[in-house]
Amino acid sequence: MPAILGALKVISVGSSGVVHIGDAIVIAPKSAAKTYAGSGSFNTGDFPSTYNVVSSTNVNDQDIADTNVAGL
């Protein structure tokens, strides 16, 4: 269903970002990323408390390619 859009101001779009205005069937950004993080890495909030006595992150990867991105 079409929408009526008023004023729009786009300040910035990242290198793999998508700005969608209007109807679309498929939105597919062309990028892939892999992130390694240890215990308690992505905690959010005002006062996070983590108790990690021993923490280890396995970053060994046996695959040749994890995410293949094809396109223009």
PDB file of N, H, CA, C and O in Angstrom:
ATOM      1  N   MET A   1       0.843  -1.167   0.000  1.00  0.00           N
ATOM      2  CA  MET A   1       0.000   0.000   0.000  1.00  0.00           C
ATOM      3  C   MET A   1       0.897   1.240   0.000  1.00  0.00           C
ATOM      4  O   MET A   1       1.740   1.381   0.886  1.00  0.00           O
ATOM      5  N   PRO A   2       0.739   2.118  -0.947  1.00  0.00           N
ATOM      6  CA  PRO A   2       1.569   3.317  -1.023  1.00  0.00           C
ATOM      7  C   PRO A   2       1.328   4.237   0.177  1.00  0.00           C
ATOM      8  O   PRO A   2       0.233   4.291   0.737  1.00  0.00           O
ATOM      9  N   ALA A   3       2.372   4.946   0.544  1.00  0.00           N
ATOM     10  H   ALA A   3       3.262   4.902   0.089  1.00  0.00           H
ATOM     11  CA  ALA A   3       2.288   5.883   1.652  1.00  0.00           C
ATOM     12  C   ALA A   3       2.599   7.281   1.155  1.00  0.00           C
ATOM     13  O   ALA A   3       3.322   7.455   0.174  1.00  0.00           O
ATOM     14  N   ILE A   4       2.054   8.273   1.834  1.00  0.00           N
ATOM     15  H   ILE A   4       1.467   8.131   2.631  1.00  0.00           H
ATOM     16  CA  ILE A   4       2.359   9.663   1.527  1.00  0.00           C
ATOM     17  C   ILE A   4       3.487  10.075   2.462  1.00  0.00           C
ATOM     18  O   ILE A   4       3.362   9.985   3.684  1.00  0.00           O
ATOM     19  N   LEU A   5       4.575  10.521   1.881  1.00  0.00           N
ATOM     20  H   LEU A   5       4.676  10.595   0.889  1.00  0.00           H
ATOM     21  CA  LEU A   5       5.761  10.855   2.643  1.00  0.00           C
ATOM     22  C   LEU A   5       5.967  12.357   2.629  1.00  0.00           C
ATOM     23  O   LEU A   5       5.919  12.995   1.578  1.00  0.00           O
ATOM     24  N   GLY A   6       6.196  12.912   3.808  1.00  0.00           N
ATOM     25  H   GLY A   6       6.235  12.394   4.662  1.00  0.00           H
ATOM     26  CA  GLY A   6       6.453  14.344   3.910  1.00  0.00           C
ATOM     27  C   GLY A   6       7.927  14.625   3.702  1.00  0.00           C
ATOM     28  O   GLY A   6       8.580  13.982   2.881  1.00  0.00           O
ATOM     29  N   ALA A   7       8.446  15.579   4.440  1.00  0.00           N
ATOM     30  H   ALA A   7       7.916  16.102   5.107  1.00  0.00           H
ATOM     31  CA  ALA A   7       9.855  15.956   4.325  1.00  0.00           C
ATOM     32  C   ALA A   7      10.749  14.821   4.806  1.00  0.00           C
ATOM     33  O   ALA A   7      10.428  14.131   5.774  1.00  0.00           O
ATOM     34  N   LEU A   8      11.866  14.635   4.126  1.00  0.00           N
ATOM     35  H   LEU A   8      12.127  15.195   3.340  1.00  0.00           H
ATOM     36  CA  LEU A   8      12.810  13.576   4.463  1.00  0.00           C
ATOM     37  C   LEU A   8      14.215  14.152   4.405  1.00  0.00           C
ATOM     38  O   LEU A   8      14.577  14.834   3.446  1.00  0.00           O
ATOM     39  N   LYS A   9      14.996  13.877   5.427  1.00  0.00           N
ATOM     40  H   LYS A   9      14.702  13.323   6.206  1.00  0.00           H
ATOM     41  CA  LYS A   9      16.376  14.358   5.464  1.00  0.00           C
ATOM     42  C   LYS A   9      17.274  13.184   5.828  1.00  0.00           C
ATOM     43  O   LYS A   9      17.195  12.652   6.936  1.00  0.00           O
ATOM     44  N   VAL A  10      18.121  12.786   4.897  1.00  0.00           N
ATOM     45  H   VAL A  10      18.185  13.217   3.998  1.00  0.00           H
ATOM     46  CA  VAL A  10      19.074  11.707   5.126  1.00  0.00           C
ATOM     47  C   VAL A  10      20.428  12.347   5.382  1.00  0.00           C
ATOM     48  O   VAL A  10      20.986  13.007   4.505  1.00  0.00           O
ATOM     49  N   ILE A  11      20.952  12.153   6.573  1.00  0.00           N
ATOM     50  H   ILE A  11      20.500  11.616   7.285  1.00  0.00           H
ATOM     51  CA  ILE A  11      22.228  12.757   6.934  1.00  0.00           C
ATOM     52  C   ILE A  11      23.385  11.948   6.360  1.00  0.00           C
ATOM     53  O   ILE A  11      24.301  12.506   5.754  1.00  0.00           O
ATOM     54  N   SER A  12      23.341  10.654   6.550  1.00  0.00           N
ATOM     55  H   SER A  12      22.598  10.201   7.042  1.00  0.00           H
ATOM     56  CA  SER A  12      24.452   9.827   6.088  1.00  0.00           C
ATOM     57  C   SER A  12      23.994   8.387   5.940  1.00  0.00           C
ATOM     58  O   SER A  12      23.117   7.923   6.668  1.00  0.00           O
ATOM     59  N   VAL A  13      24.594   7.692   4.995  1.00  0.00           N
ATOM     60  H   VAL A  13      25.307   8.069   4.403  1.00  0.00           H
ATOM     61  CA  VAL A  13      24.326   6.272   4.770  1.00  0.00           C
ATOM     62  C   VAL A  13      25.671   5.580   4.673  1.00  0.00           C
ATOM     63  O   VAL A  13      26.542   6.017   3.921  1.00  0.00           O
ATOM     64  N   GLY A  14      25.851   4.504   5.426  1.00  0.00           N
ATOM     65  H   GLY A  14      25.144   4.148   6.037  1.00  0.00           H
ATOM     66  CA  GLY A  14      27.117   3.780   5.410  1.00  0.00           C
ATOM     67  C   GLY A  14      27.368   3.096   4.082  1.00  0.00           C
ATOM     68  O   GLY A  14      26.507   3.090   3.203  1.00  0.00           O
ATOM     69  N   SER A  15      28.544   2.524   3.941  1.00  0.00           N
ATOM     70  H   SER A  15      29.244   2.529   4.656  1.00  0.00           H
ATOM     71  CA  SER A  15      28.937   1.913   2.679  1.00  0.00           C
ATOM     72  C   SER A  15      28.077   0.713   2.310  1.00  0.00           C
ATOM     73  O   SER A  15      27.927   0.408   1.127  1.00  0.00           O
ATOM     74  N   SER A  16      27.508   0.027   3.297  1.00  0.00           N
ATOM     75  H   SER A  16      27.630   0.274   4.258  1.00  0.00           H
ATOM     76  CA  SER A  16      26.652  -1.112   2.979  1.00  0.00           C
ATOM     77  C   SER A  16      25.221  -0.878   3.450  1.00  0.00           C
ATOM     78  O   SER A  16      24.464  -1.831   3.633  1.00  0.00           O
ATOM     79  N   GLY A  17      24.848   0.390   3.648  1.00  0.00           N
ATOM     80  H   GLY A  17      25.463   1.164   3.500  1.00  0.00           H
ATOM     81  CA  GLY A  17      23.511   0.714   4.121  1.00  0.00           C
ATOM     82  C   GLY A  17      22.491   0.762   2.997  1.00  0.00           C
ATOM     83  O   GLY A  17      22.841   0.822   1.819  1.00  0.00           O
ATOM     84  N   VAL A  18      21.224   0.734   3.384  1.00  0.00           N
ATOM     85  H   VAL A  18      20.940   0.685   4.342  1.00  0.00           H
ATOM     86  CA  VAL A  18      20.130   0.776   2.426  1.00  0.00           C
ATOM     87  C   VAL A  18      19.157   1.862   2.849  1.00  0.00           C
ATOM     88  O   VAL A  18      18.739   1.901   4.006  1.00  0.00           O
ATOM     89  N   VAL A  19      18.790   2.744   1.927  1.00  0.00           N
ATOM     90  H   VAL A  19      19.129   2.713   0.987  1.00  0.00           H
ATOM     91  CA  VAL A  19      17.730   3.716   2.159  1.00  0.00           C
ATOM     92  C   VAL A  19      16.549   3.274   1.317  1.00  0.00           C
ATOM     93  O   VAL A  19      16.636   3.221   0.090  1.00  0.00           O
ATOM     94  N   HIS A  20      15.455   2.958   1.974  1.00  0.00           N
ATOM     95  H   HIS A  20      15.385   3.001   2.971  1.00  0.00           H
ATOM     96  CA  HIS A  20      14.276   2.430   1.278  1.00  0.00           C
ATOM     97  C   HIS A  20      13.155   3.457   1.379  1.00  0.00           C
ATOM     98  O   HIS A  20      12.732   3.815   2.479  1.00  0.00           O
ATOM     99  N   ILE A  21      12.675   3.929   0.236  1.00  0.00           N
ATOM    100  H   ILE A  21      13.019   3.639  -0.657  1.00  0.00           H
ATOM    101  CA  ILE A  21      11.526   4.826   0.179  1.00  0.00           C
ATOM    102  C   ILE A  21      10.609   4.284  -0.903  1.00  0.00           C
ATOM    103  O   ILE A  21      10.995   4.226  -2.070  1.00  0.00           O
ATOM    104  N   GLY A  22       9.418   3.893  -0.537  1.00  0.00           N
ATOM    105  H   GLY A  22       9.104   3.940   0.411  1.00  0.00           H
ATOM    106  CA  GLY A  22       8.469   3.372  -1.508  1.00  0.00           C
ATOM    107  C   GLY A  22       8.363   1.859  -1.437  1.00  0.00           C
ATOM    108  O   GLY A  22       8.843   1.226  -0.497  1.00  0.00           O
ATOM    109  N   ASP A  23       7.720   1.291  -2.460  1.00  0.00           N
ATOM    110  H   ASP A  23       7.331   1.805  -3.224  1.00  0.00           H
ATOM    111  CA  ASP A  23       7.498  -0.145  -2.501  1.00  0.00           C
ATOM    112  C   ASP A  23       8.739  -0.870  -3.008  1.00  0.00           C
ATOM    113  O   ASP A  23       9.464  -0.355  -3.859  1.00  0.00           O
ATOM    114  N   ALA A  24       8.978  -2.061  -2.484  1.00  0.00           N
ATOM    115  H   ALA A  24       8.389  -2.480  -1.793  1.00  0.00           H
ATOM    116  CA  ALA A  24      10.109  -2.877  -2.930  1.00  0.00           C
ATOM    117  C   ALA A  24       9.778  -4.343  -2.729  1.00  0.00           C
ATOM    118  O   ALA A  24       9.056  -4.707  -1.802  1.00  0.00           O
ATOM    119  N   ILE A  25      10.308  -5.175  -3.601  1.00  0.00           N
ATOM    120  H   ILE A  25      10.895  -4.879  -4.355  1.00  0.00           H
ATOM    121  CA  ILE A  25      10.126  -6.620  -3.455  1.00  0.00           C
ATOM    122  C   ILE A  25      11.246  -7.198  -2.608  1.00  0.00           C
ATOM    123  O   ILE A  25      10.995  -7.949  -1.665  1.00  0.00           O
ATOM    124  N   VAL A  26      12.479  -6.849  -2.942  1.00  0.00           N
ATOM    125  H   VAL A  26      12.683  -6.239  -3.708  1.00  0.00           H
ATOM    126  CA  VAL A  26      13.643  -7.380  -2.238  1.00  0.00           C
ATOM    127  C   VAL A  26      14.610  -6.244  -1.930  1.00  0.00           C
ATOM    128  O   VAL A  26      14.902  -5.415  -2.791  1.00  0.00           O
ATOM    129  N   ILE A  27      15.100  -6.212  -0.702  1.00  0.00           N
ATOM    130  H   ILE A  27      14.863  -6.886  -0.002  1.00  0.00           H
ATOM    131  CA  ILE A  27      16.162  -5.287  -0.318  1.00  0.00           C
ATOM    132  C   ILE A  27      17.331  -6.151   0.123  1.00  0.00           C
ATOM    133  O   ILE A  27      17.223  -6.894   1.099  1.00  0.00           O
ATOM    134  N   ALA A  28      18.444  -6.059  -0.588  1.00  0.00           N
ATOM    135  H   ALA A  28      18.531  -5.456  -1.381  1.00  0.00           H
ATOM    136  CA  ALA A  28      19.578  -6.931  -0.304  1.00  0.00           C
ATOM    137  C   ALA A  28      20.880  -6.144  -0.339  1.00  0.00           C
ATOM    138  O   ALA A  28      21.448  -5.950  -1.414  1.00  0.00           O
ATOM    139  N   PRO A  29      21.363  -5.688   0.809  1.00  0.00           N
ATOM    140  CA  PRO A  29      22.665  -5.023   0.814  1.00  0.00           C
ATOM    141  C   PRO A  29      23.770  -5.997   0.438  1.00  0.00           C
ATOM    142  O   PRO A  29      23.666  -7.189   0.730  1.00  0.00           O
ATOM    143  N   LYS A  30      24.817  -5.514  -0.200  1.00  0.00           N
ATOM    144  H   LYS A  30      24.901  -4.546  -0.437  1.00  0.00           H
ATOM    145  CA  LYS A  30      25.897  -6.368  -0.677  1.00  0.00           C
ATOM    146  C   LYS A  30      27.106  -6.271   0.244  1.00  0.00           C
ATOM    147  O   LYS A  30      28.107  -5.649  -0.110  1.00  0.00           O
ATOM    148  N   SER A  31      27.020  -6.874   1.411  1.00  0.00           N
ATOM    149  H   SER A  31      26.207  -7.380   1.699  1.00  0.00           H
ATOM    150  CA  SER A  31      28.165  -6.922   2.309  1.00  0.00           C
ATOM    151  C   SER A  31      27.992  -8.080   3.283  1.00  0.00           C
ATOM    152  O   SER A  31      26.886  -8.583   3.481  1.00  0.00           O
ATOM    153  N   ALA A  32      29.082  -8.487   3.878  1.00  0.00           N
ATOM    154  H   ALA A  32      29.981  -8.079   3.718  1.00  0.00           H
ATOM    155  CA  ALA A  32      29.058  -9.549   4.880  1.00  0.00           C
ATOM    156  C   ALA A  32      30.158  -9.263   5.892  1.00  0.00           C
ATOM    157  O   ALA A  32      31.188  -8.680   5.555  1.00  0.00           O
ATOM    158  N   ALA A  33      29.934  -9.674   7.124  1.00  0.00           N
ATOM    159  H   ALA A  33      29.097 -10.148   7.397  1.00  0.00           H
ATOM    160  CA  ALA A  33      30.926  -9.438   8.174  1.00  0.00           C
ATOM    161  C   ALA A  33      30.889 -10.575   9.178  1.00  0.00           C
ATOM    162  O   ALA A  33      29.863 -11.233   9.351  1.00  0.00           O
ATOM    163  N   LYS A  34      31.995 -10.795   9.826  1.00  0.00           N
ATOM    164  H   LYS A  34      32.828 -10.260   9.686  1.00  0.00           H
ATOM    165  CA  LYS A  34      32.075 -11.801  10.876  1.00  0.00           C
ATOM    166  C   LYS A  34      32.700 -11.136  12.094  1.00  0.00           C
ATOM    167  O   LYS A  34      33.717 -10.453  11.982  1.00  0.00           O
ATOM    168  N   THR A  35      32.102 -11.332  13.234  1.00  0.00           N
ATOM    169  H   THR A  35      31.275 -11.887  13.326  1.00  0.00           H
ATOM    170  CA  THR A  35      32.568 -10.689  14.458  1.00  0.00           C
ATOM    171  C   THR A  35      32.859 -11.742  15.504  1.00  0.00           C
ATOM    172  O   THR A  35      32.039 -12.624  15.762  1.00  0.00           O
ATOM    173  N   TYR A  36      34.024 -11.646  16.100  1.00  0.00           N
ATOM    174  H   TYR A  36      34.690 -10.930  15.891  1.00  0.00           H
ATOM    175  CA  TYR A  36      34.380 -12.504  17.223  1.00  0.00           C
ATOM    176  C   TYR A  36      34.317 -11.676  18.494  1.00  0.00           C
ATOM    177  O   TYR A  36      34.814 -10.550  18.528  1.00  0.00           O
ATOM    178  N   ALA A  37      33.713 -12.219  19.532  1.00  0.00           N
ATOM    179  H   ALA A  37      33.308 -13.134  19.505  1.00  0.00           H
ATOM    180  CA  ALA A  37      33.635 -11.490  20.797  1.00  0.00           C
ATOM    181  C   ALA A  37      33.658 -12.484  21.942  1.00  0.00           C
ATOM    182  O   ALA A  37      33.082 -13.568  21.854  1.00  0.00           O
ATOM    183  N   GLY A  38      34.310 -12.112  22.986  1.00  0.00           N
ATOM    184  H   GLY A  38      34.778 -11.231  23.057  1.00  0.00           H
ATOM    185  CA  GLY A  38      34.411 -12.967  24.156  1.00  0.00           C
ATOM    186  C   GLY A  38      33.239 -12.782  25.104  1.00  0.00           C
ATOM    187  O   GLY A  38      32.282 -12.066  24.811  1.00  0.00           O
ATOM    188  N   SER A  39      33.338 -13.426  26.214  1.00  0.00           N
ATOM    189  H   SER A  39      34.116 -14.008  26.452  1.00  0.00           H
ATOM    190  CA  SER A  39      32.281 -13.384  27.211  1.00  0.00           C
ATOM    191  C   SER A  39      32.110 -11.964  27.740  1.00  0.00           C
ATOM    192  O   SER A  39      33.087 -11.330  28.138  1.00  0.00           O
ATOM    193  N   GLY A  40      30.882 -11.465  27.746  1.00  0.00           N
ATOM    194  H   GLY A  40      30.089 -11.981  27.423  1.00  0.00           H
ATOM    195  CA  GLY A  40      30.593 -10.135  28.258  1.00  0.00           C
ATOM    196  C   GLY A  40      30.943  -8.998  27.330  1.00  0.00           C
ATOM    197  O   GLY A  40      31.003  -7.852  27.777  1.00  0.00           O
ATOM    198  N   SER A  41      31.174  -9.261  26.067  1.00  0.00           N
ATOM    199  H   SER A  41      31.124 -10.192  25.704  1.00  0.00           H
ATOM    200  CA  SER A  41      31.624  -8.207  25.148  1.00  0.00           C
ATOM    201  C   SER A  41      30.524  -7.246  24.739  1.00  0.00           C
ATOM    202  O   SER A  41      30.784  -6.049  24.616  1.00  0.00           O
ATOM    203  N   PHE A  42      29.326  -7.716  24.527  1.00  0.00           N
ATOM    204  H   PHE A  42      29.115  -8.689  24.627  1.00  0.00           H
ATOM    205  CA  PHE A  42      28.258  -6.873  24.003  1.00  0.00           C
ATOM    206  C   PHE A  42      27.233  -6.487  25.061  1.00  0.00           C
ATOM    207  O   PHE A  42      26.059  -6.304  24.737  1.00  0.00           O
ATOM    208  N   ASN A  43      27.643  -6.362  26.295  1.00  0.00           N
ATOM    209  H   ASN A  43      28.597  -6.510  26.557  1.00  0.00           H
ATOM    210  CA  ASN A  43      26.727  -5.952  27.355  1.00  0.00           C
ATOM    211  C   ASN A  43      26.364  -4.484  27.173  1.00  0.00           C
ATOM    212  O   ASN A  43      27.215  -3.658  26.844  1.00  0.00           O
ATOM    213  N   THR A  44      25.094  -4.171  27.390  1.00  0.00           N
ATOM    214  H   THR A  44      24.402  -4.842  27.657  1.00  0.00           H
ATOM    215  CA  THR A  44      24.642  -2.787  27.314  1.00  0.00           C
ATOM    216  C   THR A  44      23.905  -2.449  28.595  1.00  0.00           C
ATOM    217  O   THR A  44      23.494  -3.339  29.340  1.00  0.00           O
ATOM    218  N   GLY A  45      23.743  -1.188  28.840  1.00  0.00           N
ATOM    219  H   GLY A  45      24.077  -0.466  28.234  1.00  0.00           H
ATOM    220  CA  GLY A  45      23.038  -0.746  30.036  1.00  0.00           C
ATOM    221  C   GLY A  45      23.914   0.185  30.840  1.00  0.00           C
ATOM    222  O   GLY A  45      25.063   0.449  30.483  1.00  0.00           O
ATOM    223  N   ASP A  46      23.360   0.677  31.922  1.00  0.00           N
ATOM    224  H   ASP A  46      22.427   0.463  32.211  1.00  0.00           H
ATOM    225  CA  ASP A  46      24.078   1.643  32.745  1.00  0.00           C
ATOM    226  C   ASP A  46      25.152   1.000  33.619  1.00  0.00           C
ATOM    227  O   ASP A  46      26.265   1.518  33.708  1.00  0.00           O
ATOM    228  N   PHE A  47      24.833  -0.111  34.259  1.00  0.00           N
ATOM    229  H   PHE A  47      23.929  -0.532  34.187  1.00  0.00           H
ATOM    230  CA  PHE A  47      25.771  -0.738  35.194  1.00  0.00           C
ATOM    231  C   PHE A  47      25.850  -2.241  34.947  1.00  0.00           C
ATOM    232  O   PHE A  47      25.356  -3.022  35.760  1.00  0.00           O
ATOM    233  N   PRO A  48      26.467  -2.664  33.832  1.00  0.00           N
ATOM    234  CA  PRO A  48      26.565  -4.109  33.593  1.00  0.00           C
ATOM    235  C   PRO A  48      27.561  -4.751  34.555  1.00  0.00           C
ATOM    236  O   PRO A  48      28.601  -4.175  34.874  1.00  0.00           O
ATOM    237  N   SER A  49      27.224  -5.938  35.003  1.00  0.00           N
ATOM    238  H   SER A  49      26.379  -6.406  34.744  1.00  0.00           H
ATOM    239  CA  SER A  49      28.114  -6.704  35.884  1.00  0.00           C
ATOM    240  C   SER A  49      28.353  -8.064  35.259  1.00  0.00           C
ATOM    241  O   SER A  49      27.414  -8.829  35.041  1.00  0.00           O
ATOM    242  N   THR A  50      29.598  -8.361  34.974  1.00  0.00           N
ATOM    243  H   THR A  50      30.361  -7.740  35.152  1.00  0.00           H
ATOM    244  CA  THR A  50      29.947  -9.674  34.449  1.00  0.00           C
ATOM    245  C   THR A  50      31.013 -10.282  35.350  1.00  0.00           C
ATOM    246  O   THR A  50      31.881  -9.576  35.863  1.00  0.00           O
ATOM    247  N   TYR A  51      30.943 -11.571  35.534  1.00  0.00           N
ATOM    248  H   TYR A  51      30.238 -12.145  35.117  1.00  0.00           H
ATOM    249  CA  TYR A  51      31.897 -12.292  36.365  1.00  0.00           C
ATOM    250  C   TYR A  51      32.486 -13.418  35.522  1.00  0.00           C
ATOM    251  O   TYR A  51      31.922 -14.510  35.450  1.00  0.00           O
ATOM    252  N   ASN A  52      33.615 -13.147  34.891  1.00  0.00           N
ATOM    253  H   ASN A  52      34.073 -12.260  34.950  1.00  0.00           H
ATOM    254  CA  ASN A  52      34.267 -14.111  34.015  1.00  0.00           C
ATOM    255  C   ASN A  52      35.614 -14.481  34.623  1.00  0.00           C
ATOM    256  O   ASN A  52      36.555 -13.687  34.606  1.00  0.00           O
ATOM    257  N   VAL A  53      35.695 -15.678  35.152  1.00  0.00           N
ATOM    258  H   VAL A  53      34.931 -16.323  35.166  1.00  0.00           H
ATOM    259  CA  VAL A  53      36.961 -16.111  35.742  1.00  0.00           C
ATOM    260  C   VAL A  53      37.947 -16.447  34.631  1.00  0.00           C
ATOM    261  O   VAL A  53      39.061 -15.923  34.603  1.00  0.00           O
ATOM    262  N   VAL A  54      37.537 -17.322  33.715  1.00  0.00           N
ATOM    263  H   VAL A  54      36.633 -17.748  33.738  1.00  0.00           H
ATOM    264  CA  VAL A  54      38.377 -17.688  32.576  1.00  0.00           C
ATOM    265  C   VAL A  54      37.502 -17.578  31.335  1.00  0.00           C
ATOM    266  O   VAL A  54      36.430 -18.180  31.267  1.00  0.00           O
ATOM    267  N   SER A  55      37.966 -16.805  30.353  1.00  0.00           N
ATOM    268  H   SER A  55      38.836 -16.316  30.408  1.00  0.00           H
ATOM    269  CA  SER A  55      37.198 -16.606  29.138  1.00  0.00           C
ATOM    270  C   SER A  55      38.115 -16.772  27.939  1.00  0.00           C
ATOM    271  O   SER A  55      39.227 -16.244  27.924  1.00  0.00           O
ATOM    272  N   SER A  56      37.655 -17.500  26.939  1.00  0.00           N
ATOM    273  H   SER A  56      36.752 -17.929  26.951  1.00  0.00           H
ATOM    274  CA  SER A  56      38.443 -17.716  25.734  1.00  0.00           C
ATOM    275  C   SER A  56      37.505 -17.719  24.536  1.00  0.00           C
ATOM    276  O   SER A  56      36.415 -18.288  24.599  1.00  0.00           O
ATOM    277  N   THR A  57      37.926 -17.086  23.445  1.00  0.00           N
ATOM    278  H   THR A  57      38.812 -16.625  23.394  1.00  0.00           H
ATOM    279  CA  THR A  57      37.135 -17.046  22.218  1.00  0.00           C
ATOM    280  C   THR A  57      37.892 -17.781  21.124  1.00  0.00           C
ATOM    281  O   THR A  57      39.034 -17.441  20.814  1.00  0.00           O
ATOM    282  N   ASN A  58      37.262 -18.779  20.545  1.00  0.00           N
ATOM    283  H   ASN A  58      36.334 -19.055  20.796  1.00  0.00           H
ATOM    284  CA  ASN A  58      37.874 -19.564  19.482  1.00  0.00           C
ATOM    285  C   ASN A  58      37.666 -18.831  18.158  1.00  0.00           C
ATOM    286  O   ASN A  58      36.532 -18.690  17.701  1.00  0.00           O
ATOM    287  N   VAL A  59      38.748 -18.366  17.541  1.00  0.00           N
ATOM    288  H   VAL A  59      39.669 -18.480  17.912  1.00  0.00           H
ATOM    289  CA  VAL A  59      38.655 -17.658  16.269  1.00  0.00           C
ATOM    290  C   VAL A  59      39.198 -18.485  15.109  1.00  0.00           C
ATOM    291  O   VAL A  59      39.335 -17.969  14.001  1.00  0.00           O
ATOM    292  N   ASN A  60      39.507 -19.740  15.339  1.00  0.00           N
ATOM    293  H   ASN A  60      39.396 -20.160  16.239  1.00  0.00           H
ATOM    294  CA  ASN A  60      39.979 -20.604  14.261  1.00  0.00           C
ATOM    295  C   ASN A  60      38.794 -21.012  13.390  1.00  0.00           C
ATOM    296  O   ASN A  60      37.793 -21.525  13.891  1.00  0.00           O
ATOM    297  N   ASP A  61      38.913 -20.779  12.086  1.00  0.00           N
ATOM    298  H   ASP A  61      39.726 -20.362  11.679  1.00  0.00           H
ATOM    299  CA  ASP A  61      37.828 -21.074  11.160  1.00  0.00           C
ATOM    300  C   ASP A  61      38.371 -21.938  10.033  1.00  0.00           C
ATOM    301  O   ASP A  61      39.313 -21.541   9.347  1.00  0.00           O
ATOM    302  N   GLN A  62      37.794 -23.100   9.836  1.00  0.00           N
ATOM    303  H   GLN A  62      37.029 -23.422  10.393  1.00  0.00           H
ATOM    304  CA  GLN A  62      38.276 -24.049   8.836  1.00  0.00           C
ATOM    305  C   GLN A  62      37.657 -23.821   7.458  1.00  0.00           C
ATOM    306  O   GLN A  62      38.130 -24.392   6.475  1.00  0.00           O
ATOM    307  N   ASP A  63      36.606 -22.996   7.365  1.00  0.00           N
ATOM    308  H   ASP A  63      36.222 -22.532   8.164  1.00  0.00           H
ATOM    309  CA  ASP A  63      35.951 -22.767   6.077  1.00  0.00           C
ATOM    310  C   ASP A  63      36.802 -21.874   5.182  1.00  0.00           C
ATOM    311  O   ASP A  63      37.541 -21.013   5.659  1.00  0.00           O
ATOM    312  N   ILE A  64      36.683 -22.097   3.885  1.00  0.00           N
ATOM    313  H   ILE A  64      36.082 -22.796   3.497  1.00  0.00           H
ATOM    314  CA  ILE A  64      37.340 -21.221   2.916  1.00  0.00           C
ATOM    315  C   ILE A  64      36.584 -19.896   2.830  1.00  0.00           C
ATOM    316  O   ILE A  64      37.193 -18.828   2.887  1.00  0.00           O
ATOM    317  N   ALA A  65      35.266 -19.964   2.692  1.00  0.00           N
ATOM    318  H   ALA A  65      34.772 -20.832   2.645  1.00  0.00           H
ATOM    319  CA  ALA A  65      34.433 -18.768   2.614  1.00  0.00           C
ATOM    320  C   ALA A  65      33.168 -19.014   3.427  1.00  0.00           C
ATOM    321  O   ALA A  65      32.483 -20.016   3.225  1.00  0.00           O
ATOM    322  N   ASP A  66      32.857 -18.103   4.345  1.00  0.00           N
ATOM    323  H   ASP A  66      33.414 -17.289   4.510  1.00  0.00           H
ATOM    324  CA  ASP A  66      31.659 -18.259   5.178  1.00  0.00           C
ATOM    325  C   ASP A  66      30.423 -17.685   4.503  1.00  0.00           C
ATOM    326  O   ASP A  66      29.398 -18.360   4.419  1.00  0.00           O
ATOM    327  N   THR A  67      30.501 -16.477   4.031  1.00  0.00           N
ATOM    328  H   THR A  67      31.334 -15.928   4.099  1.00  0.00           H
ATOM    329  CA  THR A  67      29.375 -15.814   3.402  1.00  0.00           C
ATOM    330  C   THR A  67      29.816 -15.274   2.071  1.00  0.00           C
ATOM    331  O   THR A  67      30.617 -14.342   2.005  1.00  0.00           O
ATOM    332  N   ASN A  68      29.299 -15.852   1.010  1.00  0.00           N
ATOM    333  H   ASN A  68      28.648 -16.609   1.064  1.00  0.00           H
ATOM    334  CA  ASN A  68      29.642 -15.399  -0.332  1.00  0.00           C
ATOM    335  C   ASN A  68      28.636 -14.349  -0.772  1.00  0.00           C
ATOM    336  O   ASN A  68      27.433 -14.608  -0.808  1.00  0.00           O
ATOM    337  N   VAL A  69      29.128 -13.171  -1.105  1.00  0.00           N
ATOM    338  H   VAL A  69      30.105 -12.961  -1.075  1.00  0.00           H
ATOM    339  CA  VAL A  69      28.279 -12.075  -1.548  1.00  0.00           C
ATOM    340  C   VAL A  69      28.489 -11.891  -3.040  1.00  0.00           C
ATOM    341  O   VAL A  69      29.606 -11.640  -3.492  1.00  0.00           O
ATOM    342  N   ALA A  70      27.413 -12.017  -3.803  1.00  0.00           N
ATOM    343  H   ALA A  70      26.506 -12.222  -3.435  1.00  0.00           H
ATOM    344  CA  ALA A  70      27.503 -11.858  -5.248  1.00  0.00           C
ATOM    345  C   ALA A  70      26.585 -10.726  -5.670  1.00  0.00           C
ATOM    346  O   ALA A  70      25.554 -10.498  -5.038  1.00  0.00           O
ATOM    347  N   GLY A  71      26.933 -10.040  -6.690  1.00  0.00           N
ATOM    348  H   GLY A  71      27.771 -10.225  -7.204  1.00  0.00           H
ATOM    349  CA  GLY A  71      26.117  -8.950  -7.194  1.00  0.00           C
ATOM    350  C   GLY A  71      26.982  -7.817  -7.688  1.00  0.00           C
ATOM    351  O   GLY A  71      28.209  -7.908  -7.707  1.00  0.00           O
ATOM    352  N   LEU A  72      26.331  -6.763  -8.082  1.00  0.00           N
ATOM    353  H   LEU A  72      25.334  -6.689  -8.066  1.00  0.00           H
ATOM    354  CA  LEU A  72      27.037  -5.598  -8.604  1.00  0.00           C
ATOM    355  C   LEU A  72      27.561  -4.746  -7.494  1.00  0.00           C
ATOM    356  O   LEU A  72      28.186  -3.717  -7.748  1.00  0.00           O
TER     357      LEU A  72
END
